[in-house]
Amino acid sequence: MRLKRIEPGPGQESVWDYPRPPRLEDCSKHIQVKLGGVIIADTRRAIRVLETSHPPVYYIPPEDVQMDYLIPRFNRSFCEWKGEAHYYGVMVDDRVVDIAAWYYPTPTPAFAPIRMHIAFYAQYMDSCTVDDEEVTPQPGGFYGGWITSDVVGPFKGDTGSELW
């Protein structure tokens, strides 16, 4: 089964118009991440990573993240574009999300602007918003894109996308 590209409406973007390799874009939209009633991250200085078939991933400067709630993890993964990712858990009171976010301590030169910036998995947080709109997590447990009403797919991770 081949998934068909959704035509974007006015004010929308199609993830099929995003480039490969991915592009970085400064983002002044209001980004918030909450867990257990605590605002973990709050910024208007995120960097969006836009990659073909993926909803945007928002990387937040560490200065705009409540780092006291983050727990470094030993997990690692590798991205052909960005390099080696490291992971954080998040703990608020007695609530622990084991793998909640990731970052690149030494990204490839093309992705140097996201060095140490933190991206959160929306599916593990209580709330992730872009300009007060609650995001939908990208399907497929590994992916961390945030879907909002201004982005259309189909998205990598949707049923049938494993055939791409």
Buried (B, 14 or more C-beta within 10 A) or exposed (E): EEBEEBEBEEEEBBBBEBEEEBEBEEBEBBBBBBBBEBEBBBBEBBBBBBBBBBBBBBBBBBEBBBEEBBBEBEEEEEBEEBBEBBBBBBBBEEEEBEBBBBBBEEBBEEBEEBBBBBBBBBBBBBBBBBEEBEBBBBBBEEBBBBBBEBBBBBBBBBEEBEEE
